[in-house]
């Protein structure tokens, strides 16, 4: 049994505290609105005297400024702060320096499931910072999900986290555009679902539609063959998709921005290459 203090008792933090309790750990809880701790106290948690009451502090707040506000001027000598809040990579690196100046060690993290998924099969969290420190506390943190260490740079966990969210947000928003388009023709959501689901599955697979793997190989090689399906062809096709959305009277801001990106890569002289060449335009805005 180990002791852990959870700082921040919103939906994520509360679920983390419950999960630590269920795993048999001694759990202290702290929140700026003290009453949010009451349901967890009834389940066996202890009310922390302050936000730095404990040696292992797991923080789940709206952002890194909230951690600074909660900690105040307290010393952190010997304490390990595992912050699972969101922020920019640079913000996380700066926070690591501030924690170190006060005697503590910051481990940054990005938890890749919503509250109901915490502690469930398939849950995982990206962590970065001092590996030896993370390794000491991994047996406790594994209650939340798989510990995925990505490197010593404290900003890396957030970069991995945000990279995944970019895929999540853009993929699901494209699905919303697809459904909005089809709905104008009277297609019910459940009618299109099997096709959309198959597309998502195949994109991550190994077959001819396995573009995630194919693009990864191209990125690594720096070569984007387009003999079978050039970027120019796809830019034209995307223009037609934007036209279809406009004709249907639905929102086109994001698809238009994507089309403009494709057109820019084409105009830069790479229209004969494959879709992967667009990354060059993304990296050099």
Backbone bond lengths (Angstrom), bond angles and torsions (degrees), N, CA, C in turn:
res aa  C-N    CA-C-N  psi(-1)  N-CA   C-N-CA  omega(-1)  CA-C   N-CA-C  phi
1 X - - - 1.460 - - 1.517 109.58 -
2 X 1.337 116.93 134.29 1.449 122.22 178.89 1.519 109.48 -122.77
3 X 1.322 115.28 161.51 1.457 120.71 179.71 1.517 109.67 -103.66
4 X 1.324 117.17 136.90 1.454 122.24 179.07 1.523 108.29 -142.89
5 X 1.317 116.18 141.20 1.461 121.96 176.06 1.518 108.87 -110.43
6 X 1.315 116.43 126.67 1.460 121.66 178.16 1.515 108.20 -101.52
7 X 1.323 115.42 122.36 1.463 122.50 -179.00 1.522 108.15 -108.43
8 X 1.326 116.38 116.97 1.458 120.87 -177.50 1.517 109.75 102.96
9 X 1.341 116.85 112.96 1.466 120.32 -172.08 1.526 112.09 -121.13
10 X 1.326 115.09 44.07 1.455 119.67 168.24 1.520 108.68 -73.84
11 X 1.325 118.34 -166.18 1.473 120.37 -178.96 1.531 113.16 -55.97
12 X 1.355 117.44 -41.31 1.461 120.08 -179.61 1.517 111.44 -70.47
13 X 1.332 116.17 -51.41 1.460 119.78 -176.91 1.513 112.83 -62.42
14 X 1.326 116.61 -40.67 1.466 119.76 179.50 1.523 111.03 -63.17
15 X 1.332 116.08 -41.83 1.466 119.24 178.65 1.519 111.03 -66.84
16 X 1.336 117.55 -37.18 1.459 120.28 176.37 1.525 110.29 -60.90
17 X 1.330 116.27 -46.97 1.465 119.73 -179.49 1.527 110.62 -60.62
18 X 1.337 117.43 -43.80 1.466 120.83 177.65 1.528 111.24 -59.70
19 X 1.335 115.39 -40.37 1.459 120.34 -177.74 1.523 111.04 -68.40
20 X 1.324 117.09 -41.15 1.467 120.40 176.22 1.528 110.40 -61.86
21 X 1.333 116.85 -42.12 1.465 120.62 178.44 1.529 110.49 -61.59
22 X 1.329 116.10 -45.05 1.462 120.32 -178.52 1.518 111.61 -63.74
23 X 1.345 116.42 -27.09 1.466 120.67 179.25 1.526 112.03 -83.06
24 X 1.323 117.14 -1.39 1.457 120.99 175.79 1.516 115.48 93.18
25 X 1.315 118.46 12.32 1.465 121.02 -179.62 1.522 111.03 -88.05
26 X 1.318 115.91 153.95 1.457 121.29 171.47 1.527 107.58 -78.74
27 X 1.318 116.65 124.74 1.456 120.72 -172.55 1.521 110.61 -122.50
28 X 1.314 115.53 126.33 1.459 121.95 169.45 1.520 107.38 -106.77
29 X 1.326 117.55 147.56 1.458 121.09 -176.55 1.519 110.02 -131.90
30 X 1.346 114.47 146.01 1.466 120.52 178.78 1.509 109.03 -145.12
31 X 1.321 115.79 138.55 1.454 121.49 176.28 1.518 108.66 -146.88
32 X 1.336 115.87 148.18 1.463 118.90 -179.07 1.525 111.35 -61.94
33 X 1.329 117.89 -34.29 1.463 121.73 168.96 1.519 106.40 -95.13
34 X 1.319 116.14 101.69 1.466 121.41 -168.70 1.522 113.32 -59.07
35 X 1.328 118.07 -31.85 1.462 120.82 -175.50 1.520 113.05 -63.95
36 X 1.352 117.25 -20.75 1.466 119.84 178.91 1.524 112.06 -65.87
37 X 1.321 117.09 -16.69 1.464 120.61 179.23 1.523 112.41 -80.22
38 X 1.334 117.60 -18.26 1.470 120.56 -171.03 1.528 113.80 -56.01
39 X 1.340 120.65 -46.61 1.474 118.84 179.46 1.524 112.99 -60.58
40 X 1.323 117.32 -31.91 1.463 120.29 179.87 1.519 111.47 -77.58
41 X 1.328 116.78 -32.02 1.466 119.63 175.39 1.523 109.64 -62.71
42 X 1.324 116.51 -37.16 1.462 120.53 179.22 1.518 112.01 -67.42
43 X 1.339 116.71 -19.58 1.472 121.01 179.70 1.523 112.46 -97.07
44 X 1.341 116.67 2.97 1.455 118.99 175.13 1.504 116.25 114.44
45 X 1.323 117.57 -0.10 1.461 119.42 177.93 1.527 110.42 -77.22
46 X 1.314 115.89 163.00 1.467 122.86 175.99 1.521 108.66 -108.16
47 X 1.330 116.36 142.87 1.455 119.44 176.44 1.532 108.87 -78.88
48 X 1.321 116.49 119.84 1.465 120.34 179.11 1.527 109.76 -69.35
49 X 1.317 115.67 144.91 1.462 120.26 -179.87 1.521 111.32 -66.80
50 X 1.338 116.03 -32.04 1.463 121.40 179.03 1.532 107.45 -159.46
51 X 1.321 116.88 -179.68 1.463 120.65 -174.51 1.519 113.84 -71.80
52 X 1.329 117.89 -13.30 1.471 120.42 -179.87 1.527 111.02 -114.66
53 X 1.313 116.45 25.15 1.466 122.57 -179.80 1.525 108.69 -83.23
54 X 1.326 116.19 95.02 1.455 120.69 -179.36 1.512 110.83 140.76
55 X 1.330 115.78 166.92 1.464 120.55 179.22 1.518 112.24 -95.36
56 X 1.332 117.06 -29.41 1.468 121.93 176.26 1.515 107.35 -114.91
57 X 1.325 116.73 111.49 1.461 122.88 -177.54 1.523 108.89 -110.06
58 X 1.316 117.60 115.92 1.464 122.45 178.05 1.519 107.06 -103.29
59 X 1.327 115.38 115.42 1.459 121.61 -172.17 1.520 110.40 -104.86
60 X 1.323 116.36 130.00 1.466 121.97 175.09 1.519 107.59 -136.48
61 X 1.330 115.83 91.31 1.456 121.33 -177.72 1.527 109.92 -130.96
62 X 1.318 116.63 -179.66 1.452 120.99 -174.71 1.519 112.13 -66.87
63 X 1.319 117.78 -25.98 1.452 121.40 -179.80 1.512 110.66 -175.53
64 X 1.321 115.88 179.00 1.462 120.65 -175.13 1.522 112.79 -72.22
65 X 1.329 118.51 -27.35 1.456 120.07 175.63 1.520 110.39 -62.56
66 X 1.332 116.55 -34.95 1.464 120.54 178.43 1.523 110.84 -62.47
67 X 1.341 117.20 -37.77 1.463 120.26 176.91 1.526 110.08 -63.15
68 X 1.329 116.99 -45.89 1.462 120.11 179.26 1.523 110.98 -60.59
69 X 1.331 116.62 -42.83 1.458 120.40 179.71 1.519 111.15 -64.06
70 X 1.331 116.35 -39.47 1.466 120.54 -178.09 1.523 112.14 -71.42
71 X 1.326 116.97 -38.23 1.464 120.83 -178.87 1.523 111.46 -76.35
72 X 1.315 117.01 -27.82 1.459 119.03 -177.07 1.516 111.58 60.65
73 X 1.320 115.90 -136.72 1.470 121.23 -178.69 1.525 112.62 -98.26
74 X 1.319 117.76 12.16 1.461 121.05 -174.66 1.525 111.67 -62.59
75 X 1.316 116.07 144.17 1.454 121.59 172.44 1.528 109.12 -72.60
76 X 1.336 115.40 153.62 1.465 121.03 -178.30 1.524 110.77 -124.59
77 X 1.298 117.24 27.10 1.459 121.58 -175.29 1.523 111.81 -53.90
78 X 1.335 115.97 121.19 1.456 121.89 176.61 1.509 114.92 76.56
79 X 1.307 118.16 -1.14 1.460 120.63 -176.49 1.530 110.52 -89.17
80 X 1.314 115.21 149.01 1.459 122.00 174.27 1.524 107.54 -111.85
81 X 1.314 114.74 122.20 1.462 121.30 179.58 1.526 108.05 -106.20
82 X 1.314 116.17 118.22 1.463 121.42 176.67 1.523 106.38 -107.14
83 X 1.329 115.51 103.82 1.463 119.16 -176.05 1.517 110.05 -100.09
84 X 1.330 116.03 119.80 1.455 122.43 -179.81 1.523 111.21 -106.59
85 X 1.338 116.20 20.42 1.460 121.06 177.73 1.522 110.19 -82.22
86 X 1.323 115.64 167.97 1.463 121.24 -179.95 1.525 111.00 -93.85
87 X 1.313 115.59 152.83 1.461 121.66 177.65 1.512 109.27 -179.65
88 X 1.315 117.32 -177.70 1.458 120.19 176.16 1.526 109.20 -85.40
89 X 1.335 118.64 153.99 1.468 120.07 178.76 1.526 112.84 -54.85
90 X 1.331 117.26 -41.27 1.459 119.91 178.65 1.516 112.36 -63.83
91 X 1.318 116.10 -37.04 1.460 121.15 178.07 1.522 110.71 -63.13
92 X 1.336 116.57 -39.23 1.460 120.62 179.73 1.527 111.15 -67.08
93 X 1.338 116.27 -40.52 1.468 119.28 179.26 1.529 110.34 -64.07
94 X 1.326 116.70 -40.38 1.458 120.43 178.57 1.532 110.64 -65.54
95 X 1.320 117.04 -38.88 1.453 120.88 178.39 1.521 111.10 -64.17
96 X 1.341 116.88 -38.12 1.462 120.60 178.33 1.522 110.55 -61.63
97 X 1.334 116.54 -39.06 1.469 119.78 178.20 1.528 110.81 -66.46
98 X 1.316 117.28 -40.71 1.469 119.97 -179.68 1.523 111.07 -65.23
99 X 1.320 116.66 -41.94 1.470 120.34 178.76 1.520 110.06 -63.83
100 X 1.327 117.08 -42.63 1.462 121.02 179.73 1.524 111.20 -63.61
101 X 1.331 117.53 -37.97 1.459 120.73 179.35 1.521 112.01 -63.45
102 X 1.333 116.11 -22.78 1.465 120.58 -179.64 1.521 112.14 -102.51
103 X 1.346 116.33 12.47 1.450 120.76 171.70 1.505 116.02 96.24
104 X 1.330 118.20 0.65 1.458 120.72 -177.57 1.514 112.99 -107.55
105 X 1.324 115.41 -177.85 1.466 122.90 177.81 1.518 108.39 -128.31
106 X 1.326 115.73 129.33 1.459 120.38 178.26 1.519 110.33 -101.61
107 X 1.313 115.25 126.80 1.453 123.27 168.61 1.518 106.31 -108.46
108 X 1.329 117.04 124.25 1.458 119.94 -179.13 1.516 110.19 -96.98
109 X 1.326 115.81 153.26 1.458 118.51 -178.29 1.508 112.74 -152.98
110 X 1.310 114.89 157.76 1.456 122.76 173.91 1.515 107.80 -133.78
111 X 1.323 117.05 111.96 1.459 121.07 -175.56 1.525 108.93 -87.92
112 X 1.314 117.00 127.50 1.455 121.68 -166.23 1.522 114.55 -100.38
113 X 1.308 117.04 29.74 1.464 120.77 173.67 1.519 108.77 -139.60
114 X 1.335 118.53 155.15 1.461 121.14 172.28 1.526 109.75 -74.08
115 X 1.320 118.62 169.86 1.478 120.32 -175.94 1.526 115.64 -48.44
116 X 1.335 119.73 -44.22 1.475 117.45 -178.34 1.525 113.77 -63.51
117 X 1.338 117.60 -20.79 1.458 120.52 -177.60 1.514 114.20 -88.37
118 X 1.325 117.68 -8.91 1.466 120.36 -177.77 1.523 110.15 -62.81
119 X 1.329 115.49 128.31 1.457 120.64 179.67 1.515 114.54 80.49
120 X 1.330 117.29 -0.02 1.458 120.95 -178.18 1.533 110.53 -95.89
121 X 1.332 118.20 161.47 1.461 120.39 177.12 1.529 110.91 -55.07
122 X 1.319 116.31 137.06 1.451 121.27 -179.28 1.512 114.06 91.78
123 X 1.332 118.11 -11.11 1.462 120.75 178.65 1.525 109.99 -73.55
124 X 1.324 115.99 141.24 1.461 119.78 175.62 1.512 109.44 -153.31
125 X 1.332 115.33 160.24 1.461 121.70 179.80 1.516 108.83 -135.48
126 X 1.340 116.00 134.18 1.457 121.02 172.21 1.530 108.96 -79.71
127 X 1.341 116.93 133.32 1.454 121.44 177.05 1.524 109.59 -128.55
128 X 1.328 115.60 146.47 1.459 120.10 171.98 1.517 109.67 -144.06
129 X 1.331 115.02 159.57 1.459 121.24 -174.87 1.519 109.59 130.42
130 X 1.316 116.36 -155.30 1.466 121.04 -177.42 1.534 110.20 -72.81
131 X 1.324 116.27 115.25 1.460 120.45 -173.15 1.515 112.39 -64.75
132 X 1.332 117.55 -38.50 1.461 118.50 -178.23 1.523 110.72 -63.89
133 X 1.324 116.54 -35.20 1.468 120.17 177.82 1.523 109.99 -69.07
134 X 1.329 116.34 -45.20 1.464 119.41 178.07 1.520 110.86 -60.63
135 X 1.310 117.02 -42.68 1.465 120.39 -178.60 1.526 111.74 -59.11
136 X 1.325 117.36 -36.39 1.475 120.45 -179.65 1.529 111.22 -64.21
137 X 1.303 116.32 -32.62 1.464 120.01 -174.94 1.523 113.17 -105.87
138 X 1.330 116.99 0.87 1.458 120.41 -179.79 1.531 112.88 -57.06
139 X 1.357 120.02 -38.88 1.467 118.64 179.47 1.524 113.45 -58.49
140 X 1.333 117.54 -31.00 1.466 120.53 176.26 1.520 110.05 -77.56
141 X 1.318 116.98 -48.29 1.461 121.39 -175.84 1.521 112.68 -65.63
142 X 1.321 117.63 -25.12 1.463 120.60 179.48 1.520 112.45 -63.74
143 X 1.328 117.56 -16.13 1.461 119.57 174.86 1.521 110.95 -61.60
144 X 1.334 117.04 -30.06 1.465 121.33 -178.50 1.519 112.14 -80.55
145 X 1.329 117.12 -25.70 1.459 122.30 -176.96 1.516 109.41 153.88
146 X 1.311 115.87 -179.72 1.454 120.86 -178.56 1.532 110.97 -60.79
147 X 1.329 115.81 136.54 1.457 122.04 177.39 1.531 108.15 -88.31
148 X 1.331 116.92 111.93 1.464 121.94 -178.88 1.527 108.82 -110.68
149 X 1.330 116.08 100.39 1.462 121.18 -178.11 1.517 109.46 -83.56
150 X 1.357 116.72 129.44 1.465 119.77 -175.48 1.523 113.63 -115.98
151 X 1.335 119.11 -5.28 1.453 119.01 175.94 1.514 113.99 147.51
152 X 1.331 115.48 170.01 1.464 121.78 -175.85 1.528 112.70 -75.96
153 X 1.319 118.35 -27.56 1.461 122.40 179.88 1.526 109.23 -65.57
154 X 1.338 116.47 116.66 1.468 120.34 -175.13 1.523 112.49 -61.31
155 X 1.332 117.89 -19.49 1.455 120.07 179.11 1.512 114.31 -80.45
156 X 1.336 117.32 -14.55 1.464 120.08 -172.49 1.523 113.53 -67.79
157 X 1.322 117.65 -38.96 1.466 119.22 -178.97 1.521 110.55 -57.96
158 X 1.345 115.61 -42.12 1.460 118.92 -179.79 1.528 111.40 -70.46
159 X 1.333 117.68 -33.86 1.464 119.50 177.37 1.526 110.62 -64.86
160 X 1.335 117.63 -42.83 1.460 120.92 175.97 1.530 110.36 -62.05
161 X 1.329 115.13 -45.93 1.469 121.64 -179.67 1.522 110.62 -58.12
162 X 1.324 116.53 -49.28 1.456 119.96 -177.55 1.525 111.90 -71.41
163 X 1.340 117.45 -30.34 1.459 120.05 174.49 1.531 110.44 -61.36
164 X 1.316 115.91 -42.11 1.462 119.53 177.98 1.522 111.45 -66.46
165 X 1.339 116.32 -40.01 1.455 119.18 -179.86 1.524 111.67 -67.24
166 X 1.330 117.65 -33.70 1.462 119.58 176.17 1.527 110.74 -60.27
167 X 1.326 116.24 -42.26 1.464 120.20 176.70 1.526 109.86 -63.91
168 X 1.327 115.93 -44.99 1.458 122.18 -177.96 1.529 111.25 -60.31
169 X 1.338 116.05 -54.41 1.460 120.01 -176.12 1.524 112.34 -64.26
170 X 1.338 116.29 -48.29 1.461 118.70 -175.18 1.526 111.51 -68.83
171 X 1.331 117.45 -37.67 1.467 120.44 179.67 1.527 110.81 -65.39
172 X 1.325 116.52 -46.27 1.463 118.82 -177.87 1.521 111.91 -71.87
173 X 1.339 117.08 -31.83 1.461 118.73 176.12 1.526 110.70 -67.69
174 X 1.328 117.06 -37.05 1.471 119.23 176.40 1.527 110.07 -64.18
175 X 1.327 117.01 -34.94 1.470 120.38 176.16 1.527 110.27 -65.23
176 X 1.337 116.38 -37.85 1.466 119.72 177.44 1.530 110.46 -63.92
177 X 1.338 117.20 -42.18 1.459 119.95 176.99 1.530 110.67 -61.64
178 X 1.327 115.70 -42.41 1.463 119.60 179.81 1.525 111.09 -60.93
179 X 1.337 116.38 -44.53 1.461 120.01 -179.07 1.521 111.27 -68.98
180 X 1.352 116.13 -36.54 1.463 118.72 178.07 1.524 110.74 -62.75
181 X 1.345 116.18 -42.06 1.464 120.55 178.40 1.528 110.77 -61.27
182 X 1.329 116.64 -50.16 1.463 120.42 -176.33 1.521 111.93 -67.26
183 X 1.328 116.11 -32.19 1.466 118.65 -178.68 1.527 111.88 -63.35
184 X 1.360 116.19 -28.58 1.461 118.47 179.60 1.519 111.43 -69.90
185 X 1.335 117.09 -14.69 1.467 121.37 176.01 1.518 111.27 -103.11
186 X 1.325 116.02 10.23 1.457 120.08 176.78 1.517 115.15 82.73
187 X 1.331 117.30 13.32 1.468 120.11 179.28 1.535 108.90 -79.50
188 X 1.305 116.99 127.11 1.461 121.65 179.42 1.526 109.97 -76.09
189 X 1.336 118.00 147.11 1.470 120.55 -178.19 1.517 113.68 -53.34
190 X 1.320 117.06 -42.37 1.465 119.54 -176.46 1.530 112.46 -69.14
191 X 1.329 117.46 -20.55 1.469 119.52 178.28 1.525 111.62 -69.50
192 X 1.326 116.72 -35.14 1.468 120.64 -177.36 1.531 112.47 -89.30
193 X 1.312 117.00 -19.20 1.464 120.85 -174.13 1.528 114.10 -51.58
194 X 1.332 120.75 -46.06 1.478 118.99 -178.26 1.526 112.96 -58.87
195 X 1.326 116.88 -36.21 1.465 120.47 -179.26 1.532 110.97 -72.69
196 X 1.332 116.16 -42.39 1.463 120.00 178.50 1.521 110.48 -63.77
197 X 1.318 116.13 -43.80 1.465 119.99 -179.57 1.526 110.63 -61.22
198 X 1.313 116.69 -42.58 1.466 120.59 -179.42 1.524 111.15 -64.30
199 X 1.346 116.73 -37.76 1.466 119.97 177.93 1.517 110.80 -62.03
200 X 1.333 116.89 -47.60 1.466 120.29 178.99 1.526 111.19 -59.36
201 X 1.325 116.99 -42.28 1.468 120.82 -179.15 1.524 110.51 -65.31
202 X 1.341 116.43 -46.74 1.459 120.08 -175.73 1.528 112.04 -67.59
203 X 1.316 118.34 -34.47 1.467 120.28 -179.74 1.520 111.92 -58.87
204 X 1.311 117.12 -33.00 1.457 120.95 179.01 1.512 113.98 -94.15
205 X 1.330 117.01 2.88 1.455 120.89 -176.49 1.525 112.99 -92.79
206 X 1.328 115.18 -162.44 1.466 121.40 -174.99 1.524 113.62 -110.74
207 X 1.306 118.27 0.70 1.458 120.71 -176.55 1.518 112.46 -83.14
208 X 1.324 116.38 -166.50 1.472 120.42 -178.12 1.529 113.63 -63.44
209 X 1.341 117.32 -20.37 1.461 121.12 176.82 1.537 111.83 -96.19
210 X 1.325 117.36 8.94 1.464 120.52 -176.59 1.518 112.51 -79.44
211 X 1.320 116.37 62.86 1.468 120.99 -171.12 1.528 113.62 -69.50
212 X 1.321 118.67 -24.50 1.468 118.76 178.17 1.524 109.96 -62.34
213 X 1.323 117.02 -47.68 1.460 120.48 177.51 1.515 112.33 -66.78
214 X 1.337 116.41 -41.14 1.466 120.27 -179.41 1.526 110.95 -62.49
215 X 1.334 117.14 -46.20 1.456 120.47 -179.98 1.526 111.15 -64.84
216 X 1.327 117.04 -36.66 1.460 120.03 178.30 1.520 110.76 -59.86
217 X 1.320 116.53 -44.56 1.462 120.28 177.58 1.528 111.03 -62.66
218 X 1.317 116.88 -39.65 1.463 120.01 179.57 1.524 111.16 -67.66
219 X 1.326 117.32 -41.73 1.469 120.41 178.61 1.525 110.05 -60.06
220 X 1.331 116.31 -43.39 1.461 120.49 -179.04 1.519 111.35 -64.66
221 X 1.333 117.03 -36.70 1.462 121.54 -177.95 1.526 112.55 -85.63
222 X 1.335 116.49 -19.39 1.462 119.34 -176.09 1.515 112.87 69.78
223 X 1.318 115.81 26.93 1.465 121.40 -177.58 1.525 108.71 -133.74
224 X 1.344 116.88 135.62 1.456 121.08 -172.69 1.531 110.36 -130.75
225 X 1.320 117.58 76.34 1.461 120.02 -177.11 1.530 111.68 -61.84
226 X 1.340 115.42 136.54 1.455 119.48 -177.11 1.514 114.42 -129.73
227 X 1.322 116.38 22.04 1.463 119.60 -175.80 1.530 112.22 -61.74
228 X 1.332 116.31 -36.07 1.460 119.28 -175.01 1.529 113.05 -92.33
229 X 1.325 116.91 -22.43 1.473 119.63 -175.59 1.520 107.69 -160.19
230 X 1.298 116.88 86.52 1.458 120.65 -172.36 1.521 112.31 -75.06
231 X 1.328 114.62 158.98 1.459 120.21 175.90 1.523 110.59 -60.39
232 X 1.335 117.46 -39.59 1.468 119.78 -179.92 1.526 110.32 -57.21
233 X 1.332 117.43 -44.72 1.456 121.08 178.47 1.523 111.07 -59.90
234 X 1.329 115.95 -41.00 1.456 119.29 -176.94 1.531 111.43 -74.10
235 X 1.327 117.39 -32.09 1.464 120.07 175.53 1.531 110.13 -64.12
236 X 1.328 116.13 -41.30 1.463 119.96 177.07 1.529 110.00 -63.41
237 X 1.329 116.13 -45.18 1.458 120.23 179.71 1.521 112.47 -62.38
238 X 1.325 116.61 -39.56 1.466 119.81 178.63 1.525 110.52 -66.06
239 X 1.341 115.95 -36.31 1.462 118.91 175.58 1.519 111.70 -59.93
240 X 1.320 116.49 -38.84 1.464 120.36 177.47 1.535 110.84 -66.26
241 X 1.340 117.06 -37.61 1.459 120.18 178.45 1.534 110.79 -64.95
242 X 1.318 116.36 -40.20 1.468 119.98 177.55 1.521 109.92 -64.38
243 X 1.328 116.47 -40.27 1.468 120.78 177.90 1.523 110.91 -61.72
244 X 1.341 116.02 -40.47 1.467 120.13 179.08 1.526 111.02 -63.97
245 X 1.330 116.31 -41.13 1.462 119.94 177.98 1.527 110.70 -63.57
246 X 1.332 115.83 -43.10 1.459 119.73 -179.55 1.526 110.74 -63.62
247 X 1.335 117.09 -42.25 1.464 120.79 178.42 1.530 111.18 -61.27
248 X 1.337 115.20 -34.05 1.464 119.86 -178.90 1.524 112.05 -78.80
249 X 1.341 116.47 -10.45 1.459 120.10 177.20 1.515 114.61 79.50
250 X 1.343 117.05 26.27 1.466 119.53 179.12 1.534 109.70 -106.87
251 X 1.303 116.82 171.04 1.467 124.27 -174.84 1.534 110.29 -66.26
252 X 1.353 117.31 135.29 1.468 119.78 -174.86 1.533 113.04 -127.51
253 X 1.322 119.05 10.94 1.466 119.99 -175.00 1.521 112.29 -58.56
254 X 1.322 116.81 -52.63 1.462 120.12 -176.61 1.533 111.61 -69.03
255 X 1.333 119.81 -48.02 1.471 117.99 176.82 1.524 113.01 -58.83
256 X 1.340 117.56 -35.89 1.456 119.86 178.50 1.521 111.23 -65.92
257 X 1.339 116.57 -40.66 1.465 119.78 177.80 1.526 110.59 -62.22
258 X 1.324 117.42 -39.36 1.463 121.30 177.53 1.532 110.29 -64.88
259 X 1.311 116.44 -43.15 1.468 121.25 177.71 1.525 110.74 -60.05
260 X 1.331 117.12 -43.79 1.463 120.47 179.07 1.525 111.29 -62.42
261 X 1.320 117.05 -35.88 1.464 120.47 177.48 1.522 110.65 -64.72
262 X 1.330 116.71 -44.71 1.461 120.67 177.42 1.536 110.39 -61.31
263 X 1.330 115.85 -44.55 1.459 119.83 -179.51 1.523 111.53 -63.08
264 X 1.322 116.26 -37.18 1.460 119.56 178.99 1.521 110.61 -63.95
265 X 1.338 117.31 -45.88 1.464 120.38 178.56 1.522 110.62 -60.89
266 X 1.326 115.93 -38.07 1.469 120.56 177.31 1.526 109.82 -64.45
267 X 1.322 116.67 -45.48 1.466 121.09 -178.48 1.522 112.24 -66.13
268 X 1.330 116.16 -24.82 1.461 120.40 178.53 1.532 112.01 -77.82
269 X 1.324 115.99 1.94 1.456 120.33 173.92 1.512 115.06 96.42
270 X 1.341 117.70 15.94 1.467 119.66 -177.33 1.524 112.03 -114.15
271 X 1.340 116.44 21.29 1.458 119.95 -178.06 1.507 114.19 -63.23
272 X 1.329 118.40 -23.98 1.455 121.28 179.06 1.504 113.74 -82.61
273 X 1.327 116.96 -9.84 1.464 120.66 176.94 1.526 109.62 -84.38
274 X 1.327 116.12 178.61 1.453 120.84 -179.39 1.518 112.53 -84.77
275 X 1.319 115.75 179.11 1.464 121.94 -176.96 1.526 112.38 -57.07
276 X 1.326 116.91 -34.31 1.466 120.54 -176.51 1.519 114.07 -59.11
277 X 1.334 116.96 -21.24 1.468 119.58 -179.21 1.521 112.64 -64.55
278 X 1.314 117.51 -17.51 1.471 120.90 179.26 1.522 110.93 -60.09
279 X 1.334 117.56 -27.54 1.466 119.58 -179.95 1.526 111.78 -59.27
280 X 1.328 116.93 -28.62 1.463 119.75 178.46 1.518 111.78 -66.31
281 X 1.317 116.71 -36.42 1.458 120.66 176.19 1.530 111.11 -72.63
282 X 1.318 116.50 -34.29 1.464 120.57 178.21 1.529 110.28 -65.87
283 X 1.329 116.71 -39.81 1.456 120.42 -176.30 1.522 113.00 -79.96
284 X 1.329 116.78 -13.98 1.470 120.58 178.80 1.521 108.86 -130.01
285 X 1.339 117.02 75.68 1.467 120.32 -175.28 1.525 112.26 -65.99
